[in-house]
Amino acid sequence: MPSLKIKKGDHVIVLAGRDKGKHGEVIKVIPKENRALVRGVNMVRKHQRQSATAEGGIISKEATIQLSNLALEDPKDGKPTRVGFKFLADGKKVRFSKRSGEVIPENK
């Protein structure tokens, strides 16, 4: 499986769809489906029945969004960028922004 360019904790920008232009943080990535869950983006309303643990009513929550509709936010200027991979002098593989050449910091 190829290494993904978008990971959990990254700040991304939506490129297409009804939320085009919105920014958010990746909560979860689903590689098998090629989708991601982004905080505050692609909100859907769900009618939930009342249960012993949860309250009933209409709740809003994030739905997954296709990875092709997301672009990583450039760490330098905050605009959408493509991602490349390169090896540092110590042999570590890192992601970098093709827009500015800046190394994208790892999220822990």
C-alpha positions as CSV (number, residue, x, y, z in Angstrom):
1,M,0.0,0.0,0.0
2,P,1.4,3.4,-0.9
3,S,2.2,5.8,1.9
4,L,-0.6,8.4,2.4
5,K,0.1,12.1,2.0
6,I,-2.5,13.1,4.5
7,K,-2.4,11.9,8.0
8,K,-4.3,12.3,11.3
9,G,-3.7,15.7,12.9
10,D,-2.8,17.5,9.6
11,H,-4.4,20.8,8.8
12,V,-6.2,20.5,5.4
13,I,-8.2,22.7,3.0
14,V,-11.3,21.4,1.1
15,L,-10.8,21.8,-2.7
16,A,-14.2,20.7,-3.9
17,G,-17.8,20.2,-2.8
18,R,-20.3,22.2,-0.7
19,D,-17.5,23.0,1.9
20,K,-15.0,24.2,-0.7
21,G,-12.5,26.6,1.0
22,K,-13.1,25.4,4.5
23,H,-10.1,24.5,6.8
24,G,-10.0,21.8,9.3
25,E,-8.0,19.2,11.2
26,V,-8.0,15.6,10.2
27,I,-9.6,13.4,12.9
28,K,-9.3,10.1,11.2
29,V,-8.0,8.6,7.9
30,I,-9.6,5.5,6.3
31,P,-7.1,4.3,3.7
32,K,-9.2,1.4,2.5
33,E,-12.0,3.7,1.5
34,N,-9.6,6.6,0.5
35,R,-11.6,8.9,2.8
36,A,-10.9,11.1,5.8
37,L,-12.9,12.7,8.7
38,V,-12.2,16.4,9.1
39,R,-13.3,18.4,12.1
40,G,-16.0,20.9,11.2
41,V,-16.2,19.9,7.5
42,N,-19.0,18.0,5.7
43,M,-21.4,18.2,8.6
44,V,-24.5,16.1,8.3
45,R,-27.7,16.0,10.4
46,K,-28.7,12.6,11.8
47,H,-32.1,11.7,13.4
48,Q,-31.2,9.7,16.5
49,R,-33.6,7.6,18.5
50,Q,-33.4,8.0,22.3
51,S,-31.6,5.2,24.1
52,A,-30.5,4.5,27.6
53,T,-27.1,6.1,26.9
54,A,-27.8,8.7,24.2
55,E,-30.4,11.4,24.0
56,G,-32.8,11.5,21.1
57,G,-33.2,14.3,18.5
58,I,-31.4,15.7,15.5
59,I,-27.6,15.7,16.0
60,S,-24.9,17.2,13.7
61,K,-21.7,15.3,13.1
62,E,-18.9,15.1,10.5
63,A,-19.1,12.7,7.6
64,T,-16.1,11.4,5.7
65,I,-14.8,13.2,2.7
66,Q,-12.8,11.9,-0.3
67,L,-9.0,12.4,0.1
68,S,-8.9,13.8,-3.5
69,N,-11.0,16.7,-2.4
70,L,-8.5,17.7,0.3
71,A,-5.2,19.5,0.1
72,L,-2.6,19.9,2.9
73,E,-2.2,23.4,4.3
74,D,1.3,24.9,3.6
75,P,3.0,25.4,6.9
76,K,4.5,28.7,5.6
77,D,1.6,30.6,4.2
78,G,-1.5,28.5,4.9
79,K,-2.5,27.9,1.2
80,P,-3.2,24.5,-0.3
81,T,-0.1,22.6,-1.4
82,R,0.8,19.3,-3.0
83,V,3.0,16.9,-0.9
84,G,6.3,15.3,-1.8
85,F,8.6,12.9,0.0
86,K,12.3,13.2,0.5
87,F,15.1,11.8,2.7
88,L,17.0,13.9,5.1
89,A,20.8,13.7,5.7
90,D,20.2,11.2,8.5
91,G,18.2,8.9,6.3
92,K,14.7,9.8,7.7
93,K,11.9,10.0,5.2
94,V,9.8,13.2,5.6
95,R,6.9,14.9,3.8
96,F,7.5,18.4,2.3
97,S,5.4,21.1,0.7
98,K,5.9,21.4,-3.0
99,R,4.7,25.0,-2.8
100,S,7.3,26.3,-0.4
101,G,9.8,23.4,0.0
102,E,9.2,23.5,3.7
103,V,9.3,20.2,5.7
104,I,5.8,19.3,7.1
105,P,6.2,18.6,10.8
106,E,5.1,15.2,12.2
107,N,2.0,15.3,14.4
108,K,2.1,13.2,17.5
